[in-house]
Amino acid sequence: MVDMTQRHTFAAFLDRLAAGTLADDDWAEYAVNHYPDETLEECRRNCVQLAIEAGEPFPRTDTDRAWLHAWANDLRATIP
């Protein structure tokens, strides 16, 4: 069963990450966690892969931030 609340909270995490306003424990709580929801898990993997490729600090470019916002919007689009 898909947990739409998880999709919403992960989308909010992506927006905070893009804005540079993460709480200290946000990365560990959202990006390290794995999800049974395949759509959400794919988004999480994409985010982690982008962070690995970009290096620190992350996000460092407008393109990185645009990807994060796009993934957040994609997740929200799947929430009824």
PDB file of N, CA, C and O in Angstrom:
ATOM      1  N   MET A   1       0.843  -1.184   0.000  1.00  0.00           N
ATOM      2  CA  MET A   1       0.000   0.000   0.000  1.00  0.00           C
ATOM      3  C   MET A   1       0.891   1.251   0.000  1.00  0.00           C
ATOM      4  O   MET A   1       1.887   1.318   0.721  1.00  0.00           O
ATOM      5  N   VAL A   2       0.523   2.212  -0.799  1.00  0.00           N
ATOM      6  CA  VAL A   2       1.291   3.441  -0.937  1.00  0.00           C
ATOM      7  C   VAL A   2       0.880   4.422   0.159  1.00  0.00           C
ATOM      8  O   VAL A   2      -0.306   4.678   0.368  1.00  0.00           O
ATOM      9  N   ASP A   3       1.879   4.965   0.854  1.00  0.00           N
ATOM     10  CA  ASP A   3       1.641   5.937   1.912  1.00  0.00           C
ATOM     11  C   ASP A   3       1.818   7.338   1.326  1.00  0.00           C
ATOM     12  O   ASP A   3       2.943   7.798   1.135  1.00  0.00           O
ATOM     13  N   MET A   4       0.710   8.007   1.046  1.00  0.00           N
ATOM     14  CA  MET A   4       0.766   9.325   0.421  1.00  0.00           C
ATOM     15  C   MET A   4       1.392  10.364   1.358  1.00  0.00           C
ATOM     16  O   MET A   4       1.976  11.345   0.897  1.00  0.00           O
ATOM     17  N   THR A   5       1.271  10.150   2.661  1.00  0.00           N
ATOM     18  CA  THR A   5       1.907  11.066   3.614  1.00  0.00           C
ATOM     19  C   THR A   5       3.417  11.033   3.447  1.00  0.00           C
ATOM     20  O   THR A   5       4.068  12.077   3.499  1.00  0.00           O
ATOM     21  N   GLN A   6       3.983   9.842   3.247  1.00  0.00           N
ATOM     22  CA  GLN A   6       5.427   9.735   3.026  1.00  0.00           C
ATOM     23  C   GLN A   6       5.834  10.484   1.766  1.00  0.00           C
ATOM     24  O   GLN A   6       6.862  11.161   1.756  1.00  0.00           O
ATOM     25  N   ARG A   7       5.054  10.376   0.717  1.00  0.00           N
ATOM     26  CA  ARG A   7       5.378  11.106  -0.515  1.00  0.00           C
ATOM     27  C   ARG A   7       5.363  12.611  -0.261  1.00  0.00           C
ATOM     28  O   ARG A   7       6.246  13.333  -0.726  1.00  0.00           O
ATOM     29  N   HIS A   8       4.374  13.075   0.465  1.00  0.00           N
ATOM     30  CA  HIS A   8       4.273  14.505   0.764  1.00  0.00           C
ATOM     31  C   HIS A   8       5.466  14.972   1.613  1.00  0.00           C
ATOM     32  O   HIS A   8       6.066  16.005   1.318  1.00  0.00           O
ATOM     33  N   THR A   9       5.806  14.224   2.652  1.00  0.00           N
ATOM     34  CA  THR A   9       6.906  14.643   3.521  1.00  0.00           C
ATOM     35  C   THR A   9       8.248  14.546   2.805  1.00  0.00           C
ATOM     36  O   THR A   9       9.137  15.361   3.056  1.00  0.00           O
ATOM     37  N   PHE A  10       8.412  13.565   1.919  1.00  0.00           N
ATOM     38  CA  PHE A  10       9.663  13.474   1.164  1.00  0.00           C
ATOM     39  C   PHE A  10       9.762  14.633   0.172  1.00  0.00           C
ATOM     40  O   PHE A  10      10.843  15.190  -0.019  1.00  0.00           O
ATOM     41  N   ALA A  11       8.663  14.994  -0.452  1.00  0.00           N
ATOM     42  CA  ALA A  11       8.658  16.145  -1.361  1.00  0.00           C
ATOM     43  C   ALA A  11       9.045  17.418  -0.609  1.00  0.00           C
ATOM     44  O   ALA A  11       9.790  18.247  -1.130  1.00  0.00           O
ATOM     45  N   ALA A  12       8.543  17.570   0.607  1.00  0.00           N
ATOM     46  CA  ALA A  12       8.913  18.730   1.422  1.00  0.00           C
ATOM     47  C   ALA A  12      10.406  18.700   1.757  1.00  0.00           C
ATOM     48  O   ALA A  12      11.062  19.742   1.764  1.00  0.00           O
ATOM     49  N   PHE A  13      10.940  17.515   2.031  1.00  0.00           N
ATOM     50  CA  PHE A  13      12.380  17.359   2.270  1.00  0.00           C
ATOM     51  C   PHE A  13      13.170  17.825   1.052  1.00  0.00           C
ATOM     52  O   PHE A  13      14.150  18.557   1.193  1.00  0.00           O
ATOM     53  N   LEU A  14      12.753  17.408  -0.139  1.00  0.00           N
ATOM     54  CA  LEU A  14      13.455  17.815  -1.362  1.00  0.00           C
ATOM     55  C   LEU A  14      13.436  19.334  -1.529  1.00  0.00           C
ATOM     56  O   LEU A  14      14.437  19.930  -1.927  1.00  0.00           O
ATOM     57  N   ASP A  15      12.308  19.953  -1.226  1.00  0.00           N
ATOM     58  CA  ASP A  15      12.220  21.418  -1.318  1.00  0.00           C
ATOM     59  C   ASP A  15      13.142  22.088  -0.300  1.00  0.00           C
ATOM     60  O   ASP A  15      13.799  23.078  -0.620  1.00  0.00           O
ATOM     61  N   ARG A  16      13.195  21.557   0.925  1.00  0.00           N
ATOM     62  CA  ARG A  16      14.108  22.119   1.931  1.00  0.00           C
ATOM     63  C   ARG A  16      15.563  21.935   1.513  1.00  0.00           C
ATOM     64  O   ARG A  16      16.386  22.829   1.711  1.00  0.00           O
ATOM     65  N   LEU A  17      15.878  20.786   0.938  1.00  0.00           N
ATOM     66  CA  LEU A  17      17.232  20.521   0.461  1.00  0.00           C
ATOM     67  C   LEU A  17      17.603  21.524  -0.624  1.00  0.00           C
ATOM     68  O   LEU A  17      18.694  22.093  -0.595  1.00  0.00           O
ATOM     69  N   ALA A  18      16.711  21.743  -1.572  1.00  0.00           N
ATOM     70  CA  ALA A  18      16.964  22.697  -2.659  1.00  0.00           C
ATOM     71  C   ALA A  18      17.134  24.117  -2.131  1.00  0.00           C
ATOM     72  O   ALA A  18      17.927  24.892  -2.664  1.00  0.00           O
ATOM     73  N   ALA A  19      16.389  24.454  -1.086  1.00  0.00           N
ATOM     74  CA  ALA A  19      16.436  25.804  -0.520  1.00  0.00           C
ATOM     75  C   ALA A  19      17.594  25.992   0.462  1.00  0.00           C
ATOM     76  O   ALA A  19      17.888  27.113   0.876  1.00  0.00           O
ATOM     77  N   GLY A  20      18.246  24.895   0.829  1.00  0.00           N
ATOM     78  CA  GLY A  20      19.340  24.986   1.787  1.00  0.00           C
ATOM     79  C   GLY A  20      18.875  25.169   3.215  1.00  0.00           C
ATOM     80  O   GLY A  20      19.587  25.752   4.033  1.00  0.00           O
ATOM     81  N   THR A  21      17.680  24.672   3.523  1.00  0.00           N
ATOM     82  CA  THR A  21      17.116  24.860   4.859  1.00  0.00           C
ATOM     83  C   THR A  21      16.883  23.537   5.590  1.00  0.00           C
ATOM     84  O   THR A  21      15.944  23.425   6.378  1.00  0.00           O
ATOM     85  N   LEU A  22      17.721  22.543   5.337  1.00  0.00           N
ATOM     86  CA  LEU A  22      17.563  21.255   6.010  1.00  0.00           C
ATOM     87  C   LEU A  22      17.856  21.368   7.497  1.00  0.00           C
ATOM     88  O   LEU A  22      18.721  22.135   7.920  1.00  0.00           O
ATOM     89  N   ALA A  23      17.126  20.598   8.276  1.00  0.00           N
ATOM     90  CA  ALA A  23      17.463  20.424   9.690  1.00  0.00           C
ATOM     91  C   ALA A  23      18.650  19.449   9.746  1.00  0.00           C
ATOM     92  O   ALA A  23      18.914  18.728   8.784  1.00  0.00           O
ATOM     93  N   ASP A  24      19.351  19.437  10.871  1.00  0.00           N
ATOM     94  CA  ASP A  24      20.553  18.617  11.005  1.00  0.00           C
ATOM     95  C   ASP A  24      20.321  17.139  10.706  1.00  0.00           C
ATOM     96  O   ASP A  24      21.189  16.480  10.134  1.00  0.00           O
ATOM     97  N   ASP A  25      19.173  16.621  11.083  1.00  0.00           N
ATOM     98  CA  ASP A  25      18.921  15.187  10.921  1.00  0.00           C
ATOM     99  C   ASP A  25      18.086  14.831   9.687  1.00  0.00           C
ATOM    100  O   ASP A  25      17.764  13.660   9.489  1.00  0.00           O
ATOM    101  N   ASP A  26      17.733  15.809   8.860  1.00  0.00           N
ATOM    102  CA  ASP A  26      16.879  15.544   7.690  1.00  0.00           C
ATOM    103  C   ASP A  26      17.499  14.542   6.724  1.00  0.00           C
ATOM    104  O   ASP A  26      16.813  13.627   6.268  1.00  0.00           O
ATOM    105  N   TRP A  27      18.783  14.695   6.402  1.00  0.00           N
ATOM    106  CA  TRP A  27      19.396  13.794   5.413  1.00  0.00           C
ATOM    107  C   TRP A  27      19.313  12.353   5.897  1.00  0.00           C
ATOM    108  O   TRP A  27      18.920  11.463   5.143  1.00  0.00           O
ATOM    109  N   ALA A  28      19.680  12.124   7.151  1.00  0.00           N
ATOM    110  CA  ALA A  28      19.642  10.767   7.696  1.00  0.00           C
ATOM    111  C   ALA A  28      18.214  10.222   7.742  1.00  0.00           C
ATOM    112  O   ALA A  28      17.987   9.036   7.500  1.00  0.00           O
ATOM    113  N   GLU A  29      17.275  11.077   8.048  1.00  0.00           N
ATOM    114  CA  GLU A  29      15.887  10.623   8.165  1.00  0.00           C
ATOM    115  C   GLU A  29      15.262  10.300   6.815  1.00  0.00           C
ATOM    116  O   GLU A  29      14.514   9.330   6.700  1.00  0.00           O
ATOM    117  N   TYR A  30      15.553  11.087   5.806  1.00  0.00           N
ATOM    118  CA  TYR A  30      14.868  10.918   4.521  1.00  0.00           C
ATOM    119  C   TYR A  30      15.711  10.243   3.438  1.00  0.00           C
ATOM    120  O   TYR A  30      15.219   9.338   2.765  1.00  0.00           O
ATOM    121  N   ALA A  31      16.929  10.646   3.258  1.00  0.00           N
ATOM    122  CA  ALA A  31      17.736  10.130   2.146  1.00  0.00           C
ATOM    123  C   ALA A  31      18.345   8.772   2.441  1.00  0.00           C
ATOM    124  O   ALA A  31      18.554   7.979   1.523  1.00  0.00           O
ATOM    125  N   VAL A  32      18.631   8.491   3.695  1.00  0.00           N
ATOM    126  CA  VAL A  32      19.248   7.211   4.048  1.00  0.00           C
ATOM    127  C   VAL A  32      18.187   6.124   4.208  1.00  0.00           C
ATOM    128  O   VAL A  32      18.454   4.944   3.977  1.00  0.00           O
ATOM    129  N   ASN A  33      17.002   6.526   4.599  1.00  0.00           N
ATOM    130  CA  ASN A  33      15.900   5.591   4.782  1.00  0.00           C
ATOM    131  C   ASN A  33      15.495   4.980   3.434  1.00  0.00           C
ATOM    132  O   ASN A  33      15.571   5.647   2.403  1.00  0.00           O
ATOM    133  N   HIS A  34      15.072   3.725   3.444  1.00  0.00           N
ATOM    134  CA  HIS A  34      14.562   3.072   2.234  1.00  0.00           C
ATOM    135  C   HIS A  34      13.048   2.942   2.367  1.00  0.00           C
ATOM    136  O   HIS A  34      12.515   2.815   3.469  1.00  0.00           O
ATOM    137  N   TYR A  35      12.354   2.976   1.202  1.00  0.00           N
ATOM    138  CA  TYR A  35      10.897   2.998   1.204  1.00  0.00           C
ATOM    139  C   TYR A  35      10.340   1.840   0.388  1.00  0.00           C
ATOM    140  O   TYR A  35      10.870   1.526  -0.677  1.00  0.00           O
ATOM    141  N   PRO A  36       9.264   1.193   0.878  1.00  0.00           N
ATOM    142  CA  PRO A  36       8.633   0.125   0.106  1.00  0.00           C
ATOM    143  C   PRO A  36       7.875   0.657  -1.116  1.00  0.00           C
ATOM    144  O   PRO A  36       7.607  -0.093  -2.054  1.00  0.00           O
ATOM    145  N   ASP A  37       7.535   1.928  -1.105  1.00  0.00           N
ATOM    146  CA  ASP A  37       6.859   2.597  -2.222  1.00  0.00           C
ATOM    147  C   ASP A  37       7.899   2.795  -3.329  1.00  0.00           C
ATOM    148  O   ASP A  37       8.821   3.596  -3.174  1.00  0.00           O
ATOM    149  N   GLU A  38       7.760   2.085  -4.425  1.00  0.00           N
ATOM    150  CA  GLU A  38       8.777   2.101  -5.484  1.00  0.00           C
ATOM    151  C   GLU A  38       8.952   3.490  -6.109  1.00  0.00           C
ATOM    152  O   GLU A  38      10.069   3.873  -6.455  1.00  0.00           O
ATOM    153  N   THR A  39       7.876   4.235  -6.253  1.00  0.00           N
ATOM    154  CA  THR A  39       7.975   5.596  -6.802  1.00  0.00           C
ATOM    155  C   THR A  39       8.816   6.474  -5.882  1.00  0.00           C
ATOM    156  O   THR A  39       9.700   7.198  -6.338  1.00  0.00           O
ATOM    157  N   LEU A  40       8.537   6.404  -4.606  1.00  0.00           N
ATOM    158  CA  LEU A  40       9.281   7.185  -3.624  1.00  0.00           C
ATOM    159  C   LEU A  40      10.730   6.710  -3.534  1.00  0.00           C
ATOM    160  O   LEU A  40      11.649   7.523  -3.442  1.00  0.00           O
ATOM    161  N   GLU A  41      10.926   5.416  -3.558  1.00  0.00           N
ATOM    162  CA  GLU A  41      12.288   4.867  -3.476  1.00  0.00           C
ATOM    163  C   GLU A  41      13.124   5.272  -4.692  1.00  0.00           C
ATOM    164  O   GLU A  41      14.310   5.569  -4.556  1.00  0.00           O
ATOM    165  N   GLU A  42      12.519   5.287  -5.865  1.00  0.00           N
ATOM    166  CA  GLU A  42      13.251   5.730  -7.057  1.00  0.00           C
ATOM    167  C   GLU A  42      13.659   7.202  -6.920  1.00  0.00           C
ATOM    168  O   GLU A  42      14.773   7.576  -7.287  1.00  0.00           O
ATOM    169  N   CYS A  43      12.775   8.014  -6.402  1.00  0.00           N
ATOM    170  CA  CYS A  43      13.074   9.428  -6.180  1.00  0.00           C
ATOM    171  C   CYS A  43      14.217   9.567  -5.175  1.00  0.00           C
ATOM    172  O   CYS A  43      15.127  10.369  -5.380  1.00  0.00           O
ATOM    173  N   ARG A  44      14.174   8.793  -4.096  1.00  0.00           N
ATOM    174  CA  ARG A  44      15.237   8.821  -3.089  1.00  0.00           C
ATOM    175  C   ARG A  44      16.571   8.433  -3.710  1.00  0.00           C
ATOM    176  O   ARG A  44      17.580   9.098  -3.477  1.00  0.00           O
ATOM    177  N   ARG A  45      16.584   7.365  -4.497  1.00  0.00           N
ATOM    178  CA  ARG A  45      17.830   6.920  -5.146  1.00  0.00           C
ATOM    179  C   ARG A  45      18.363   7.994  -6.083  1.00  0.00           C
ATOM    180  O   ARG A  45      19.568   8.242  -6.113  1.00  0.00           O
ATOM    181  N   ASN A  46      17.485   8.633  -6.848  1.00  0.00           N
ATOM    182  CA  ASN A  46      17.912   9.703  -7.756  1.00  0.00           C
ATOM    183  C   ASN A  46      18.550  10.848  -6.980  1.00  0.00           C
ATOM    184  O   ASN A  46      19.578  11.385  -7.391  1.00  0.00           O
ATOM    185  N   CYS A  47      17.944  11.217  -5.871  1.00  0.00           N
ATOM    186  CA  CYS A  47      18.458  12.303  -5.043  1.00  0.00           C
ATOM    187  C   CYS A  47      19.843  11.966  -4.498  1.00  0.00           C
ATOM    188  O   CYS A  47      20.755  12.790  -4.557  1.00  0.00           O
ATOM    189  N   VAL A  48      19.996  10.767  -3.976  1.00  0.00           N
ATOM    190  CA  VAL A  48      21.290  10.345  -3.421  1.00  0.00           C
ATOM    191  C   VAL A  48      22.340  10.292  -4.527  1.00  0.00           C
ATOM    192  O   VAL A  48      23.474  10.729  -4.328  1.00  0.00           O
ATOM    193  N   GLN A  49      21.974   9.765  -5.678  1.00  0.00           N
ATOM    194  CA  GLN A  49      22.928   9.688  -6.795  1.00  0.00           C
ATOM    195  C   GLN A  49      23.370  11.083  -7.234  1.00  0.00           C
ATOM    196  O   GLN A  49      24.552  11.310  -7.490  1.00  0.00           O
ATOM    197  N   LEU A  50      22.429  12.009  -7.319  1.00  0.00           N
ATOM    198  CA  LEU A  50      22.768  13.387  -7.687  1.00  0.00           C
ATOM    199  C   LEU A  50      23.716  13.998  -6.655  1.00  0.00           C
ATOM    200  O   LEU A  50      24.668  14.690  -7.015  1.00  0.00           O
ATOM    201  N   ALA A  51      23.457  13.742  -5.380  1.00  0.00           N
ATOM    202  CA  ALA A  51      24.321  14.268  -4.323  1.00  0.00           C
ATOM    203  C   ALA A  51      25.728  13.692  -4.421  1.00  0.00           C
ATOM    204  O   ALA A  51      26.706  14.412  -4.222  1.00  0.00           O
ATOM    205  N   ILE A  52      25.840  12.409  -4.724  1.00  0.00           N
ATOM    206  CA  ILE A  52      27.149  11.771  -4.865  1.00  0.00           C
ATOM    207  C   ILE A  52      27.897  12.371  -6.050  1.00  0.00           C
ATOM    208  O   ILE A  52      29.081  12.693  -5.947  1.00  0.00           O
ATOM    209  N   GLU A  53      27.205  12.520  -7.167  1.00  0.00           N
ATOM    210  CA  GLU A  53      27.835  13.073  -8.368  1.00  0.00           C
ATOM    211  C   GLU A  53      28.240  14.531  -8.183  1.00  0.00           C
ATOM    212  O   GLU A  53      29.284  14.946  -8.685  1.00  0.00           O
ATOM    213  N   ALA A  54      27.433  15.315  -7.470  1.00  0.00           N
ATOM    214  CA  ALA A  54      27.697  16.741  -7.300  1.00  0.00           C
ATOM    215  C   ALA A  54      28.794  17.002  -6.280  1.00  0.00           C
ATOM    216  O   ALA A  54      29.568  17.949  -6.423  1.00  0.00           O
ATOM    217  N   GLY A  55      28.862  16.170  -5.260  1.00  0.00           N
ATOM    218  CA  GLY A  55      29.820  16.400  -4.192  1.00  0.00           C
ATOM    219  C   GLY A  55      29.344  17.493  -3.251  1.00  0.00           C
ATOM    220  O   GLY A  55      28.233  18.008  -3.378  1.00  0.00           O
ATOM    221  N   GLU A  56      30.196  17.832  -2.318  1.00  0.00           N
ATOM    222  CA  GLU A  56      29.853  18.859  -1.329  1.00  0.00           C
ATOM    223  C   GLU A  56      30.312  20.221  -1.801  1.00  0.00           C
ATOM    224  O   GLU A  56      31.354  20.300  -2.452  1.00  0.00           O
ATOM    225  N   PRO A  57      29.619  21.268  -1.521  1.00  0.00           N
ATOM    226  CA  PRO A  57      28.310  21.255  -0.875  1.00  0.00           C
ATOM    227  C   PRO A  57      27.235  20.836  -1.872  1.00  0.00           C
ATOM    228  O   PRO A  57      27.400  20.996  -3.081  1.00  0.00           O
ATOM    229  N   PHE A  58      26.169  20.316  -1.371  1.00  0.00           N
ATOM    230  CA  PHE A  58      25.063  19.890  -2.214  1.00  0.00           C
ATOM    231  C   PHE A  58      23.784  20.500  -1.670  1.00  0.00           C
ATOM    232  O   PHE A  58      23.566  20.490  -0.459  1.00  0.00           O
ATOM    233  N   PRO A  59      22.954  21.018  -2.520  1.00  0.00           N
ATOM    234  CA  PRO A  59      23.130  21.220  -3.961  1.00  0.00           C
ATOM    235  C   PRO A  59      24.002  22.447  -4.215  1.00  0.00           C
ATOM    236  O   PRO A  59      23.956  23.434  -3.480  1.00  0.00           O
ATOM    237  N   ARG A  60      24.789  22.351  -5.268  1.00  0.00           N
ATOM    238  CA  ARG A  60      25.711  23.458  -5.542  1.00  0.00           C
ATOM    239  C   ARG A  60      25.312  24.282  -6.752  1.00  0.00           C
ATOM    240  O   ARG A  60      25.788  25.407  -6.904  1.00  0.00           O
ATOM    241  N   THR A  61      24.454  23.760  -7.617  1.00  0.00           N
ATOM    242  CA  THR A  61      24.097  24.499  -8.831  1.00  0.00           C
ATOM    243  C   THR A  61      22.583  24.674  -8.939  1.00  0.00           C
ATOM    244  O   THR A  61      21.809  23.981  -8.279  1.00  0.00           O
ATOM    245  N   ASP A  62      22.187  25.615  -9.785  1.00  0.00           N
ATOM    246  CA  ASP A  62      20.758  25.796 -10.054  1.00  0.00           C
ATOM    247  C   ASP A  62      20.170  24.550 -10.699  1.00  0.00           C
ATOM    248  O   ASP A  62      18.996  24.239 -10.494  1.00  0.00           O
ATOM    249  N   THR A  63      20.975  23.841 -11.472  1.00  0.00           N
ATOM    250  CA  THR A  63      20.499  22.603 -12.102  1.00  0.00           C
ATOM    251  C   THR A  63      20.193  21.552 -11.039  1.00  0.00           C
ATOM    252  O   THR A  63      19.174  20.866 -11.117  1.00  0.00           O
ATOM    253  N   ASP A  64      21.081  21.423 -10.039  1.00  0.00           N
ATOM    254  CA  ASP A  64      20.817  20.493  -8.928  1.00  0.00           C
ATOM    255  C   ASP A  64      19.503  20.853  -8.242  1.00  0.00           C
ATOM    256  O   ASP A  64      18.663  19.987  -7.997  1.00  0.00           O
ATOM    257  N   ARG A  65      19.334  22.139  -7.935  1.00  0.00           N
ATOM    258  CA  ARG A  65      18.112  22.590  -7.258  1.00  0.00           C
ATOM    259  C   ARG A  65      16.875  22.364  -8.127  1.00  0.00           C
ATOM    260  O   ARG A  65      15.811  22.017  -7.615  1.00  0.00           O
ATOM    261  N   ALA A  66      17.011  22.559  -9.428  1.00  0.00           N
ATOM    262  CA  ALA A  66      15.880  22.338 -10.338  1.00  0.00           C
ATOM    263  C   ALA A  66      15.466  20.863 -10.337  1.00  0.00           C
ATOM    264  O   ALA A  66      14.274  20.556 -10.348  1.00  0.00           O
ATOM    265  N   TRP A  67      16.438  19.956 -10.324  1.00  0.00           N
ATOM    266  CA  TRP A  67      16.120  18.522 -10.258  1.00  0.00           C
ATOM    267  C   TRP A  67      15.370  18.203  -8.971  1.00  0.00           C
ATOM    268  O   TRP A  67      14.370  17.486  -8.993  1.00  0.00           O
ATOM    269  N   LEU A  68      15.848  18.730  -7.857  1.00  0.00           N
ATOM    270  CA  LEU A  68      15.192  18.462  -6.572  1.00  0.00           C
ATOM    271  C   LEU A  68      13.753  18.963  -6.571  1.00  0.00           C
ATOM    272  O   LEU A  68      12.853  18.254  -6.122  1.00  0.00           O
ATOM    273  N   HIS A  69      13.529  20.169  -7.066  1.00  0.00           N
ATOM    274  CA  HIS A  69      12.161  20.702  -7.137  1.00  0.00           C
ATOM    275  C   HIS A  69      11.305  19.886  -8.106  1.00  0.00           C
ATOM    276  O   HIS A  69      10.128  19.646  -7.836  1.00  0.00           O
ATOM    277  N   ALA A  70      11.876  19.462  -9.221  1.00  0.00           N
ATOM    278  CA  ALA A  70      11.120  18.665 -10.192  1.00  0.00           C
ATOM    279  C   ALA A  70      10.684  17.335  -9.577  1.00  0.00           C
ATOM    280  O   ALA A  70       9.545  16.908  -9.761  1.00  0.00           O
ATOM    281  N   TRP A  71      11.587  16.684  -8.851  1.00  0.00           N
ATOM    282  CA  TRP A  71      11.226  15.414  -8.209  1.00  0.00           C
ATOM    283  C   TRP A  71      10.163  15.641  -7.139  1.00  0.00           C
ATOM    284  O   TRP A  71       9.254  14.825  -6.989  1.00  0.00           O
ATOM    285  N   ALA A  72      10.266  16.731  -6.399  1.00  0.00           N
ATOM    286  CA  ALA A  72       9.244  17.048  -5.395  1.00  0.00           C
ATOM    287  C   ALA A  72       7.886  17.245  -6.068  1.00  0.00           C
ATOM    288  O   ALA A  72       6.870  16.738  -5.591  1.00  0.00           O
ATOM    289  N   ASN A  73       7.875  17.973  -7.166  1.00  0.00           N
ATOM    290  CA  ASN A  73       6.618  18.214  -7.904  1.00  0.00           C
ATOM    291  C   ASN A  73       6.067  16.921  -8.479  1.00  0.00           C
ATOM    292  O   ASN A  73       4.855  16.705  -8.469  1.00  0.00           O
ATOM    293  N   ASP A  74       6.948  16.055  -8.982  1.00  0.00           N
ATOM    294  CA  ASP A  74       6.502  14.752  -9.502  1.00  0.00           C
ATOM    295  C   ASP A  74       5.836  13.929  -8.403  1.00  0.00           C
ATOM    296  O   ASP A  74       4.791  13.318  -8.624  1.00  0.00           O
ATOM    297  N   LEU A  75       6.450  13.918  -7.213  1.00  0.00           N
ATOM    298  CA  LEU A  75       5.838  13.178  -6.106  1.00  0.00           C
ATOM    299  C   LEU A  75       4.478  13.751  -5.741  1.00  0.00           C
ATOM    300  O   LEU A  75       3.521  13.007  -5.525  1.00  0.00           O
ATOM    301  N   ARG A  76       4.394  15.064  -5.672  1.00  0.00           N
ATOM    302  CA  ARG A  76       3.109  15.693  -5.332  1.00  0.00           C
ATOM    303  C   ARG A  76       2.038  15.400  -6.377  1.00  0.00           C
ATOM    304  O   ARG A  76       0.856  15.303  -6.047  1.00  0.00           O
ATOM    305  N   ALA A  77       2.440  15.261  -7.612  1.00  0.00           N
ATOM    306  CA  ALA A  77       1.480  14.984  -8.683  1.00  0.00           C
ATOM    307  C   ALA A  77       0.855  13.603  -8.534  1.00  0.00           C
ATOM    308  O   ALA A  77      -0.198  13.336  -9.112  1.00  0.00           O
ATOM    309  N   THR A  78       1.496  12.720  -7.762  1.00  0.00           N
ATOM    310  CA  THR A  78       0.968  11.372  -7.570  1.00  0.00           C
ATOM    311  C   THR A  78       0.084  11.266  -6.337  1.00  0.00           C
ATOM    312  O   THR A  78      -0.444  10.195  -6.036  1.00  0.00           O
ATOM    313  N   ILE A  79      -0.078  12.382  -5.620  1.00  0.00           N
ATOM    314  CA  ILE A  79      -0.888  12.390  -4.406  1.00  0.00           C
ATOM    315  C   ILE A  79      -2.302  12.841  -4.760  1.00  0.00           C
ATOM    316  O   ILE A  79      -2.495  13.948  -5.262  1.00  0.00           O
ATOM    317  N   PRO A  80      -3.295  11.981  -4.497  1.00  0.00           N
ATOM    318  CA  PRO A  80      -4.676  12.355  -4.835  1.00  0.00           C
ATOM    319  C   PRO A  80      -5.188  13.509  -4.006  1.00  0.00           C
ATOM    320  O   PRO A  80      -6.330  13.933  -4.178  1.00  0.00           O
TER     321      PRO A  80
END
